Amino acid sequence: MKYFILSLLLVVLTAANVSAATVTIIRTDVTIVTPDDYNTHTLNVTTSNKWLAAELLVTLGAGDIYQNADVPSDGPPTPTNVGTFPLLQYDTYLTGGLDTGASQGTPPNVFGGAVDINPNSTIAADKGGIPAVLSSTRVDATWASSLATSPTGSLMLARVTLSDTAQGVYSYMVSEKNAARADLQAGFIVDGVMEDVVIKTGFLMDESLPGLAGFVSNRWQVNTLGKTFLAAEMDIDLTAGSVHQNTAYPSDVPPTPANILLDPTLEYDTYMAVGRDTYTVAQGYVPAQGTVPTVYGGAVDIGGGIPLVFDTTGVDATWSPTGPPENNPSGQELTLARFTLSDDATGTYKFRVEIDANNPVIFMAGTIVGGKMAGIHLIPNSPSGRTLMPGDTDYDFVVDAIDAATLAAYWQKTGLTLGPSEGDFNGDGTANDVDAVILAANWTPPPVTAAVPEPSTAMLLLAGLAMLSVCLGRRRR
């Protein structure tokens, strides 16, 4: 049995009421009686304020998450059970602050899935209705301590044990009392190792906007972890609601302080930036316009179109810093955009961030509920050497009816820039029968005997898409 500690997953939350984090990975190699060796990781937090809650999302495209079958539980094991079943010490579980030692670790209070924590609301209001999942392919949970008083200090919040063959991504958020917000932190899983965090990001939400009742403003901020910001892409697709666009001073870049004096609602306009938001006297700063980006067009690398879309229906844009590369910003709180949405807005969003030429290009996606940009999760991407699961349009590592419906929606459409998120899995510019075969071959879950869906499922899927093709052909004639 091999034991060597590489690093510790440590979240440092400062006393200044702003979440900050220094992340490394501790890995202990363990041998479990299966075909694979495993690596166990712990999520530890040091906080000077009371710890409120945590969210963790671990998603695999290969390998597995160790789940002990002797005493299945989502909480820490008892010392008695560890004595009877020693492998329980490497089980995957959540805690309320303390791991099992001479006594059982603190049990967690599990609320549901890993929905975004809104620091302005109570934890009970943030359940989101999504069930918690602790399985061999996924950890998806929001939890807090079961103690009557939220703990402080050095805490252990979770253990995740991965097979050496595990490939995927992880994201987490930790919330403490009175914190301005909890940044999402995310990284890749390669060969069973949760690698260092590659991005810290989040949306600072304003819900009571002077002069803009019925809207929520989402300010997108990124911590580049000391690296240089190069470019960003955003694709916002709404199924309901609208994007606020100021009509008196229409623009896709930060407003000037002078114009904000003329129209205070401009502070919450929708626009792109490259590091700094607009400063005003009312905020206590020397007035200065936010950094103005160079805008190129649509979010072509994440399934958007070629032309820029920046109106009340959605956002489809690519932008970068203006000027020579040596002027590109880096820092902890870079403002990249503000998106102000009606409080009935629902839909999805995807974004792509390039940070330093030697860093992986980062793709992330999320959901929009009630005008709030939430549910952020990291997705694998080809530029970093991790490829999407073929047939997976929504980047959830599952090929299912949702992906089939997306393929059907874009079936044989032309004149669009299509990508995997629109059903073009082989990159030929259209969603057709070739893509249907790819989707069917990767249907989840596959049967035990083959890496294709059950014949009835695949045949129904392909037959339905074929019928759609015939119908569309007849309509064109």
Secondary structure, DSSP 8 states (H G I E B T S, - for coil): --------EEEEE-TTSSB--------EEEE-SSSSEEEEEEEEEEESS-EEEEEEEEEEEES-B---SSS--SS---HHHHHHSGGGGG--EEEEE---SSS----EEEEES-----TTS-GGGG-TT---EE-SSEEEEEEEE-SSS---EEEEEEEEEEETT-EEEEEEEEEETT-S---EEEEEEETTEE----EEEEEEEE---TT-TTEEEEEEEEE-TTS-EEEEEEEEEEEES-B---SSS--SS---HHHHHH-GGGGG--EEEEE---B-GGGTS--B-----EEEES-GGGT--SS-EEETTEEEEEEE-SS-GGG----SSEEEEEEEEETT-EEEEEEEEEESTTS--EEEEEEEETTEEEEEEEE--GGGT----TT-SSSSS--SHHHHHHHHHTBT--SS---GGGT--SSSSSB-HHHHHHHHHT-SS--TT-SS--HHHHHHHHHHHHHHHHHHHHHH-
